[in-house]
Each structure stands twice: as C-alpha cells, then as structure tokens.
Amino acid sequence: MMNNAFKTIIRLAAGAALVAVIWSGCTDNPVEPADEHFEARGVVLRMNGMDTVVVDSNRLVHGRIVVQEGTLSQHISLQFIREEDGTRAVPPEDDTDMRLGWTIADTTIAGIEHDEEDGEWAFHIEGRKVGETTIVLRIIHVDHPDFQSIPIPIEVIP
C-alpha cells in the first residue's frame, strides 16, 4: 500500500513529463517542412554559353580555365549542380545569407575580378603571370561554406 507522499511524487513526475512532451511538441511542427536552403553537389563554369569546367560530386568531369597573361578572362558564370536532383541553378536572389567565396592557390599567377555588375555568381580571372594554379569555389552561407569545390585548374598563357 502506497503512502500519500509517494503518490504525490508520482503525480508530480507524470505531470512534469506531460508538460515536457507538450512543450517540445510546440517548437517543431511535423506538418510544416523544415527550413530548406540551396544545396549543391557540383559546379559548372560557363563562358560564352558553353560549359568550360564541370565539377560534379567532388571530381573534375572536364575543363580548365585558360587566360592570357595581362588580361581578364571572358565573363565566367556559375551554375551549381543541385544535390537533390542534379539540375543546374544558383541560390535564389532573395537569399541574402548566401554569397560566392573563393581561394586562388597562387595569387601571383592569377586573381579574380568579382564585380556586382557581373552578378553574384559570376566573375573574371585575371592572368597575372604565365603559369598554373587552382581556384576553389564556395557557396558561403552566413559564415560557413555550404559547398566547396575541388581545386579547379587555371592556366595563364603568354
């Protein structure tokens, strides 16, 4: 036979568990989809309407960027290969939390000119001196990369 104090403790514990279950159910609605944002598995660099470089699932499918020393490359526009279905797109313009990021391995050989007039997902490569280097492209989401390409070859020719 239980005493009254033990019954009170059981009731309080059951009540606290019920409140916890109800409270946790209020934070996430399983009917509404979770906040989704743009996810990429690859990137395509296009010049003059043609695929110049294709990187898919962390492998270079084909291509390299070639630019003459002392000049800017043609306009390079990006299309990202979407993770979920393999289609090509860029992050939506209204998603101000995403921006283009990059690293060039040897900036004495090549640089990047990223101008707002060209668009957020476009740029030019500047050929600084004859040689070879690489560029890694990123989709930066707030303060971290959501996508990072493998190193993409750049060749600066005379």
Secondary structure, 3 states (H helix, E strand, C coil): CCCHHHHHHHHHHHHHHHHHHHHHHHHCCCCCCCCCCCCEEEEEEEECCEEEEEEECCEEEEECEEEECCCECCCEEEEEEECCCCCEECCCCCCCCEEEEEEECCCCCEEEECCHHHCCCEEEEEECCCEEEEEEEEEEECCEEEEECCCEEEEEEC
